[in-house]
């Protein structure tokens, strides 16, 4: 006698968190591929495996979905940084770890760069409406500030380095070769690949740490 298979009910109750995550990931892909104006809610629904009305129930209209997806882009990179345990590393190693993570995140999640490019093309109008945008970033800035404090106390880093300035340097040297990889490959024949990315991160970390170190003529003294 053949074994009876219990059919899967198509109307089974969904896990709200799983459904929400699926919609956000689908939205990140859609908006990053075709921009805000080209994105369609029905395609996001198809990518997520949900109905279009369900997206409206969870988030609202396309602008609301875009806003939630943009916030999610920031949340995901900050969550990834939290796994680094930077406070357990020596200051220079903590900076190296952050540089490598940032480079790898941009490389492995191309939607992140395209998503932020889209928002900048729109003049940053949506990010200004995110109520907790500053709060999401503040966790990273506090950790960077602590790395700089420890580095200065040990004499490894000079003082008066702004954590925002440092992170902009890190993001810049990691961002450019990934966001422009196609033109760099054609125009300069840059051999951008996974191995090249790792090597670039090593060199970027060396450059940033050299900037952080006090020079022989630097009058800055470590804090007590």
Residue pairs with C-beta under 8 A, 6 or more apart in sequence:
14 50
19 48
19 50
19 54
19 58
20 58
22 48
22 49
22 50
23 44
23 48
23 50
23 54
23 55
23 58
23 59
23 65
24 68
24 69
24 72
25 48
25 72
26 44
26 45
26 47
26 48
27 39
27 44
27 48
27 65
27 66
27 68
27 69
27 72
28 69
28 72
28 73
28 111
28 115
29 47
29 111
30 39
30 40
30 43
30 44
30 47
31 39
31 66
31 69
31 70
31 115
31 118
32 110
32 111
32 112
32 114
32 115
32 118
33 111
33 114
35 118
35 121
36 66
36 118
36 122
39 62
39 66
40 62
41 52
41 55
41 56
41 61
41 62
41 65
42 52
44 55
44 65
45 51
45 52
45 54
45 55
48 55
55 65
59 65
59 68
63 126
66 126
67 126
67 129
67 130
69 115
70 115
70 119
70 126
70 127
70 130
71 130
71 132
71 133
71 136
73 111
73 112
73 115
73 116
74 133
74 136
74 137
75 136
76 109
76 112
77 105
77 109
77 112
78 136
78 137
78 139
78 140
80 101
80 105
81 98
81 101
81 140
81 143
82 139
84 94
84 97
84 98
84 101
86 94
86 97
86 98
86 143
86 146
86 147
87 94
87 143
87 146
89 97
91 147
91 148
91 150
91 151
91 154
91 156
91 157
92 151
92 156
92 209
94 147
95 147
95 151
95 170
95 205
95 208
95 209
95 212
96 205
96 209
98 144
98 147
98 170
99 170
99 173
99 174
99 201
99 204
99 205
99 208
100 198
100 201
100 202
100 205
102 170
102 171
102 174
103 174
103 178
103 197
103 198
103 200
103 201
103 204
104 197
104 201
105 112
106 112
106 113
106 174
106 175
106 178
106 179
107 178
107 194
107 197
110 178
113 175
113 178
113 179
117 179
119 126
119 127
127 133
130 136
140 167
141 163
141 164
141 167
144 163
144 166
144 167
145 163
148 157
148 161
148 163
148 166
148 212
149 223
151 157
151 212
152 158
152 159
152 161
152 220
152 222
152 223
153 222
153 223
153 224
154 222
155 214
155 222
156 212
156 213
157 212
157 213
157 214
158 212
158 213
158 214
158 215
158 218
158 220
159 220
159 221
159 222
159 223
160 220
161 212
166 208
166 212
169 208
169 211
170 204
170 208
173 200
173 204
173 207
173 208
174 201
174 204
177 184
177 190
177 192
177 197
177 200
178 197
181 190
181 192
184 190
184 192
185 191
185 192
190 196
214 220
